[in-house]
Amino acid sequence: MQILKPYRERIDAVDRQLIDLFIERFGIIAEVGHLKAREGIEAVLQDRVDEVRNNAVNMAKGHIDSDFIYALWTDIIKYSCDLEEDIKAEYKNGQKVKA
């Protein structure tokens, strides 16, 4: 429907920004994964996991449903921890890892 076109374009633009930010975020996570692998630091640091998730819930409070943000950040954090675990496993196996 033509009447929705400008809204869809705006949504698509925001989605592109979100994807770009996720790419940036997971690039940083990869850097952290390499550091943790070199320094022998566990991939999952539960205190930090809780802090990141709670920060997201608090930032969204009053604007976005807290349960939704909690669940979304749980998935984002799981992906991040899995990425770090993969990097650590590659280091352990002597494989070359990319950042």
N, C-alpha and C positions, 0 to 999 in steps of 0.2 A: 504494500500500500504506500502510495506516494506521500501521504500525510506523515508517515512514520520515518521517512527517509532522513530528515535532519537529526532525529533522535538516534537512529541507528548509526549514523555517521559519528555522532558524539560518543556513543557507547563504544564503537570500534576504535576510536582514537584513545579513549581511556584504557581499553583492553590492551592496546599496543604499549601504552605507558606501563601498565601493570606487568606485562611480559618483559619489557626492558628492565624494570626494577627487579623482577625475579631472576633474570639473567645476571644482573649485577649482584644480587644477594647471594646466589648460589656460587658465583665466582669467588666471593669473599669466603664462603663456606669451604670451598675447595682449598683456598690459601690456608685457612685454619686447619683443615684436614692434613695438609702437608706438614704444617708446624707440629700438630699433635703426633703425627707419625714419627717425625724426627726426634721429638722430645719424649716420646713414650707416654703421652697423655691420653687418657681414655677418650673415646669419641663422644660418649654420652656422659655429660656432667649434669646430673638430675637437678641440682640447684639452679643451674643456668637455664635448663629446659623450662622449669617452673617460672623463673623470672621472665623469660622471653614471652611465654604464653600469657602470664598475668599482665605484663606490660601492654600487650596487644589488646587484651580485654579492657583494660583501663583506658587506653587511648580511644577506643571505640565507644566507650560507655556513653549512653544517652543518644547515640547516633545509629548504632548497628546492634542487633540482638547479640547479647553476650554469649549465649550458647553457640550461636553460629560462628562467632569469632574464635571461641575456644576450640571448636571442632576444626575449623580451618587452620588455625595455628598449630594444632596437634598434627595435622597432615603435613604442613610445611616443615615443622621441626622433625618429624619422622623422616621425611625425604632428606633433610639436611644431615641428620645423624647417619642415615644409610650411606649417603655420599661420603661422609668422613670415614665410616667403617670400610667402604670399598677402597678408599685411598690408603688407609692403614694396611689393609690386606695386600694391596699391590706392593707397598713398601716391604712388608714382611716376606713376600714371595720374590723380592728382588726385581720386580718389574718396573719399567720406566712409567712414571705417572705424569699425566698432563694437568696443568693448573686450570 
